[in-house]
Amino acid sequence: MSYAIINKRTKKYVYGTDYSRDHVTKDGKHTKNQFTSFGSAIVYADLRGAERGFEHRGCGQGYEIQEVKILPVGGKQ
């Protein structure tokens, strides 16, 4: 299975991160601005990679790691 990071409220997938700005949450954690989309996503091959990506990107409490299934489009299956 593969994994992606998703915004819990909008259900959009993270496809990039703005590392130039830092946000400090009420509990003192540093988060980054995430670029999200319904049509694009960064996909991780395993859960550990997704967890590292989640931390590296500074995802806050509004994000979670979700299992995703990749399906081929067109051609023979």
MODELLER restraints for C-alpha pairs under 7 A, 6 or more apart:
rsr = mdl.restraints
at = mdl.atoms
rsr.add(forms.Gaussian(group=physical.xy_distance, feature=features.Distance(at['CA:1:A'], at['CA:67:A']), mean=6.82, stdev=0.5))
rsr.add(forms.Gaussian(group=physical.xy_distance, feature=features.Distance(at['CA:1:A'], at['CA:68:A']), mean=6.73, stdev=0.5))
rsr.add(forms.Gaussian(group=physical.xy_distance, feature=features.Distance(at['CA:1:A'], at['CA:69:A']), mean=6.30, stdev=0.5))
rsr.add(forms.Gaussian(group=physical.xy_distance, feature=features.Distance(at['CA:2:A'], at['CA:43:A']), mean=6.51, stdev=0.5))
rsr.add(forms.Gaussian(group=physical.xy_distance, feature=features.Distance(at['CA:2:A'], at['CA:44:A']), mean=5.67, stdev=0.5))
rsr.add(forms.Gaussian(group=physical.xy_distance, feature=features.Distance(at['CA:2:A'], at['CA:45:A']), mean=4.86, stdev=0.5))
rsr.add(forms.Gaussian(group=physical.xy_distance, feature=features.Distance(at['CA:2:A'], at['CA:46:A']), mean=5.89, stdev=0.5))
rsr.add(forms.Gaussian(group=physical.xy_distance, feature=features.Distance(at['CA:2:A'], at['CA:67:A']), mean=5.87, stdev=0.5))
rsr.add(forms.Gaussian(group=physical.xy_distance, feature=features.Distance(at['CA:2:A'], at['CA:68:A']), mean=5.34, stdev=0.5))
rsr.add(forms.Gaussian(group=physical.xy_distance, feature=features.Distance(at['CA:2:A'], at['CA:69:A']), mean=6.24, stdev=0.5))
rsr.add(forms.Gaussian(group=physical.xy_distance, feature=features.Distance(at['CA:3:A'], at['CA:43:A']), mean=5.64, stdev=0.5))
rsr.add(forms.Gaussian(group=physical.xy_distance, feature=features.Distance(at['CA:3:A'], at['CA:44:A']), mean=5.04, stdev=0.5))
rsr.add(forms.Gaussian(group=physical.xy_distance, feature=features.Distance(at['CA:3:A'], at['CA:45:A']), mean=6.50, stdev=0.5))
rsr.add(forms.Gaussian(group=physical.xy_distance, feature=features.Distance(at['CA:3:A'], at['CA:46:A']), mean=6.47, stdev=0.5))
rsr.add(forms.Gaussian(group=physical.xy_distance, feature=features.Distance(at['CA:3:A'], at['CA:47:A']), mean=6.36, stdev=0.5))
rsr.add(forms.Gaussian(group=physical.xy_distance, feature=features.Distance(at['CA:3:A'], at['CA:50:A']), mean=6.27, stdev=0.5))
rsr.add(forms.Gaussian(group=physical.xy_distance, feature=features.Distance(at['CA:3:A'], at['CA:65:A']), mean=6.61, stdev=0.5))
rsr.add(forms.Gaussian(group=physical.xy_distance, feature=features.Distance(at['CA:3:A'], at['CA:66:A']), mean=5.59, stdev=0.5))
rsr.add(forms.Gaussian(group=physical.xy_distance, feature=features.Distance(at['CA:3:A'], at['CA:67:A']), mean=4.46, stdev=0.5))
rsr.add(forms.Gaussian(group=physical.xy_distance, feature=features.Distance(at['CA:3:A'], at['CA:68:A']), mean=5.29, stdev=0.5))
rsr.add(forms.Gaussian(group=physical.xy_distance, feature=features.Distance(at['CA:4:A'], at['CA:13:A']), mean=6.96, stdev=0.5))
rsr.add(forms.Gaussian(group=physical.xy_distance, feature=features.Distance(at['CA:4:A'], at['CA:41:A']), mean=6.76, stdev=0.5))
rsr.add(forms.Gaussian(group=physical.xy_distance, feature=features.Distance(at['CA:4:A'], at['CA:42:A']), mean=6.10, stdev=0.5))
rsr.add(forms.Gaussian(group=physical.xy_distance, feature=features.Distance(at['CA:4:A'], at['CA:43:A']), mean=4.97, stdev=0.5))
rsr.add(forms.Gaussian(group=physical.xy_distance, feature=features.Distance(at['CA:4:A'], at['CA:44:A']), mean=6.17, stdev=0.5))
rsr.add(forms.Gaussian(group=physical.xy_distance, feature=features.Distance(at['CA:4:A'], at['CA:50:A']), mean=6.66, stdev=0.5))
rsr.add(forms.Gaussian(group=physical.xy_distance, feature=features.Distance(at['CA:4:A'], at['CA:65:A']), mean=5.69, stdev=0.5))
rsr.add(forms.Gaussian(group=physical.xy_distance, feature=features.Distance(at['CA:4:A'], at['CA:66:A']), mean=5.46, stdev=0.5))
rsr.add(forms.Gaussian(group=physical.xy_distance, feature=features.Distance(at['CA:4:A'], at['CA:67:A']), mean=6.49, stdev=0.5))
rsr.add(forms.Gaussian(group=physical.xy_distance, feature=features.Distance(at['CA:4:A'], at['CA:68:A']), mean=6.61, stdev=0.5))
rsr.add(forms.Gaussian(group=physical.xy_distance, feature=features.Distance(at['CA:5:A'], at['CA:13:A']), mean=5.88, stdev=0.5))
rsr.add(forms.Gaussian(group=physical.xy_distance, feature=features.Distance(at['CA:5:A'], at['CA:14:A']), mean=5.64, stdev=0.5))
rsr.add(forms.Gaussian(group=physical.xy_distance, feature=features.Distance(at['CA:5:A'], at['CA:63:A']), mean=6.64, stdev=0.5))
rsr.add(forms.Gaussian(group=physical.xy_distance, feature=features.Distance(at['CA:5:A'], at['CA:64:A']), mean=5.61, stdev=0.5))
rsr.add(forms.Gaussian(group=physical.xy_distance, feature=features.Distance(at['CA:5:A'], at['CA:65:A']), mean=4.48, stdev=0.5))
rsr.add(forms.Gaussian(group=physical.xy_distance, feature=features.Distance(at['CA:5:A'], at['CA:66:A']), mean=6.06, stdev=0.5))
rsr.add(forms.Gaussian(group=physical.xy_distance, feature=features.Distance(at['CA:6:A'], at['CA:12:A']), mean=5.65, stdev=0.5))
rsr.add(forms.Gaussian(group=physical.xy_distance, feature=features.Distance(at['CA:6:A'], at['CA:13:A']), mean=4.40, stdev=0.5))
rsr.add(forms.Gaussian(group=physical.xy_distance, feature=features.Distance(at['CA:6:A'], at['CA:14:A']), mean=5.89, stdev=0.5))
rsr.add(forms.Gaussian(group=physical.xy_distance, feature=features.Distance(at['CA:6:A'], at['CA:63:A']), mean=5.52, stdev=0.5))
rsr.add(forms.Gaussian(group=physical.xy_distance, feature=features.Distance(at['CA:6:A'], at['CA:64:A']), mean=5.52, stdev=0.5))
rsr.add(forms.Gaussian(group=physical.xy_distance, feature=features.Distance(at['CA:6:A'], at['CA:65:A']), mean=6.22, stdev=0.5))
rsr.add(forms.Gaussian(group=physical.xy_distance, feature=features.Distance(at['CA:6:A'], at['CA:66:A']), mean=6.65, stdev=0.5))
rsr.add(forms.Gaussian(group=physical.xy_distance, feature=features.Distance(at['CA:7:A'], at['CA:13:A']), mean=6.33, stdev=0.5))
rsr.add(forms.Gaussian(group=physical.xy_distance, feature=features.Distance(at['CA:7:A'], at['CA:62:A']), mean=5.89, stdev=0.5))
rsr.add(forms.Gaussian(group=physical.xy_distance, feature=features.Distance(at['CA:7:A'], at['CA:63:A']), mean=4.49, stdev=0.5))
rsr.add(forms.Gaussian(group=physical.xy_distance, feature=features.Distance(at['CA:7:A'], at['CA:64:A']), mean=6.62, stdev=0.5))
rsr.add(forms.Gaussian(group=physical.xy_distance, feature=features.Distance(at['CA:8:A'], at['CA:62:A']), mean=5.58, stdev=0.5))
rsr.add(forms.Gaussian(group=physical.xy_distance, feature=features.Distance(at['CA:8:A'], at['CA:63:A']), mean=5.39, stdev=0.5))
rsr.add(forms.Gaussian(group=physical.xy_distance, feature=features.Distance(at['CA:8:A'], at['CA:64:A']), mean=6.57, stdev=0.5))
rsr.add(forms.Gaussian(group=physical.xy_distance, feature=features.Distance(at['CA:12:A'], at['CA:36:A']), mean=5.49, stdev=0.5))
rsr.add(forms.Gaussian(group=physical.xy_distance, feature=features.Distance(at['CA:12:A'], at['CA:37:A']), mean=5.01, stdev=0.5))
rsr.add(forms.Gaussian(group=physical.xy_distance, feature=features.Distance(at['CA:12:A'], at['CA:38:A']), mean=4.99, stdev=0.5))
rsr.add(forms.Gaussian(group=physical.xy_distance, feature=features.Distance(at['CA:13:A'], at['CA:36:A']), mean=5.15, stdev=0.5))
rsr.add(forms.Gaussian(group=physical.xy_distance, feature=features.Distance(at['CA:13:A'], at['CA:37:A']), mean=5.33, stdev=0.5))
rsr.add(forms.Gaussian(group=physical.xy_distance, feature=features.Distance(at['CA:13:A'], at['CA:38:A']), mean=6.06, stdev=0.5))
rsr.add(forms.Gaussian(group=physical.xy_distance, feature=features.Distance(at['CA:13:A'], at['CA:40:A']), mean=6.76, stdev=0.5))
rsr.add(forms.Gaussian(group=physical.xy_distance, feature=features.Distance(at['CA:13:A'], at['CA:41:A']), mean=5.26, stdev=0.5))
rsr.add(forms.Gaussian(group=physical.xy_distance, feature=features.Distance(at['CA:14:A'], at['CA:34:A']), mean=6.30, stdev=0.5))
rsr.add(forms.Gaussian(group=physical.xy_distance, feature=features.Distance(at['CA:14:A'], at['CA:35:A']), mean=5.70, stdev=0.5))
rsr.add(forms.Gaussian(group=physical.xy_distance, feature=features.Distance(at['CA:14:A'], at['CA:36:A']), mean=4.42, stdev=0.5))
rsr.add(forms.Gaussian(group=physical.xy_distance, feature=features.Distance(at['CA:14:A'], at['CA:37:A']), mean=6.59, stdev=0.5))
rsr.add(forms.Gaussian(group=physical.xy_distance, feature=features.Distance(at['CA:14:A'], at['CA:41:A']), mean=5.45, stdev=0.5))
rsr.add(forms.Gaussian(group=physical.xy_distance, feature=features.Distance(at['CA:14:A'], at['CA:42:A']), mean=6.39, stdev=0.5))
rsr.add(forms.Gaussian(group=physical.xy_distance, feature=features.Distance(at['CA:15:A'], at['CA:35:A']), mean=5.79, stdev=0.5))
rsr.add(forms.Gaussian(group=physical.xy_distance, feature=features.Distance(at['CA:15:A'], at['CA:36:A']), mean=5.67, stdev=0.5))
rsr.add(forms.Gaussian(group=physical.xy_distance, feature=features.Distance(at['CA:15:A'], at['CA:37:A']), mean=6.85, stdev=0.5))
rsr.add(forms.Gaussian(group=physical.xy_distance, feature=features.Distance(at['CA:15:A'], at['CA:40:A']), mean=5.85, stdev=0.5))
rsr.add(forms.Gaussian(group=physical.xy_distance, feature=features.Distance(at['CA:15:A'], at['CA:41:A']), mean=4.42, stdev=0.5))
rsr.add(forms.Gaussian(group=physical.xy_distance, feature=features.Distance(at['CA:15:A'], at['CA:42:A']), mean=5.08, stdev=0.5))
rsr.add(forms.Gaussian(group=physical.xy_distance, feature=features.Distance(at['CA:16:A'], at['CA:34:A']), mean=6.04, stdev=0.5))
rsr.add(forms.Gaussian(group=physical.xy_distance, feature=features.Distance(at['CA:16:A'], at['CA:35:A']), mean=4.94, stdev=0.5))
rsr.add(forms.Gaussian(group=physical.xy_distance, feature=features.Distance(at['CA:17:A'], at['CA:32:A']), mean=6.80, stdev=0.5))
rsr.add(forms.Gaussian(group=physical.xy_distance, feature=features.Distance(at['CA:17:A'], at['CA:33:A']), mean=5.94, stdev=0.5))
rsr.add(forms.Gaussian(group=physical.xy_distance, feature=features.Distance(at['CA:17:A'], at['CA:34:A']), mean=4.55, stdev=0.5))
rsr.add(forms.Gaussian(group=physical.xy_distance, feature=features.Distance(at['CA:17:A'], at['CA:35:A']), mean=5.67, stdev=0.5))
rsr.add(forms.Gaussian(group=physical.xy_distance, feature=features.Distance(at['CA:17:A'], at['CA:57:A']), mean=6.30, stdev=0.5))
rsr.add(forms.Gaussian(group=physical.xy_distance, feature=features.Distance(at['CA:18:A'], at['CA:32:A']), mean=6.30, stdev=0.5))
rsr.add(forms.Gaussian(group=physical.xy_distance, feature=features.Distance(at['CA:18:A'], at['CA:33:A']), mean=5.30, stdev=0.5))
rsr.add(forms.Gaussian(group=physical.xy_distance, feature=features.Distance(at['CA:18:A'], at['CA:34:A']), mean=6.28, stdev=0.5))
rsr.add(forms.Gaussian(group=physical.xy_distance, feature=features.Distance(at['CA:19:A'], at['CA:32:A']), mean=6.23, stdev=0.5))
rsr.add(forms.Gaussian(group=physical.xy_distance, feature=features.Distance(at['CA:21:A'], at['CA:32:A']), mean=6.30, stdev=0.5))
rsr.add(forms.Gaussian(group=physical.xy_distance, feature=features.Distance(at['CA:22:A'], at['CA:30:A']), mean=6.26, stdev=0.5))
rsr.add(forms.Gaussian(group=physical.xy_distance, feature=features.Distance(at['CA:22:A'], at['CA:31:A']), mean=5.89, stdev=0.5))
rsr.add(forms.Gaussian(group=physical.xy_distance, feature=features.Distance(at['CA:22:A'], at['CA:32:A']), mean=5.24, stdev=0.5))
rsr.add(forms.Gaussian(group=physical.xy_distance, feature=features.Distance(at['CA:23:A'], at['CA:30:A']), mean=5.53, stdev=0.5))
rsr.add(forms.Gaussian(group=physical.xy_distance, feature=features.Distance(at['CA:23:A'], at['CA:31:A']), mean=5.05, stdev=0.5))
rsr.add(forms.Gaussian(group=physical.xy_distance, feature=features.Distance(at['CA:23:A'], at['CA:32:A']), mean=5.96, stdev=0.5))
rsr.add(forms.Gaussian(group=physical.xy_distance, feature=features.Distance(at['CA:24:A'], at['CA:30:A']), mean=4.62, stdev=0.5))
rsr.add(forms.Gaussian(group=physical.xy_distance, feature=features.Distance(at['CA:24:A'], at['CA:31:A']), mean=6.26, stdev=0.5))
rsr.add(forms.Gaussian(group=physical.xy_distance, feature=features.Distance(at['CA:30:A'], at['CA:58:A']), mean=6.70, stdev=0.5))
rsr.add(forms.Gaussian(group=physical.xy_distance, feature=features.Distance(at['CA:31:A'], at['CA:58:A']), mean=4.48, stdev=0.5))
rsr.add(forms.Gaussian(group=physical.xy_distance, feature=features.Distance(at['CA:31:A'], at['CA:59:A']), mean=5.74, stdev=0.5))
rsr.add(forms.Gaussian(group=physical.xy_distance, feature=features.Distance(at['CA:31:A'], at['CA:60:A']), mean=5.71, stdev=0.5))
rsr.add(forms.Gaussian(group=physical.xy_distance, feature=features.Distance(at['CA:32:A'], at['CA:57:A']), mean=6.58, stdev=0.5))
rsr.add(forms.Gaussian(group=physical.xy_distance, feature=features.Distance(at['CA:32:A'], at['CA:58:A']), mean=5.20, stdev=0.5))
rsr.add(forms.Gaussian(group=physical.xy_distance, feature=features.Distance(at['CA:32:A'], at['CA:59:A']), mean=6.47, stdev=0.5))
rsr.add(forms.Gaussian(group=physical.xy_distance, feature=features.Distance(at['CA:44:A'], at['CA:50:A']), mean=5.46, stdev=0.5))
rsr.add(forms.Gaussian(group=physical.xy_distance, feature=features.Distance(at['CA:50:A'], at['CA:65:A']), mean=6.89, stdev=0.5))
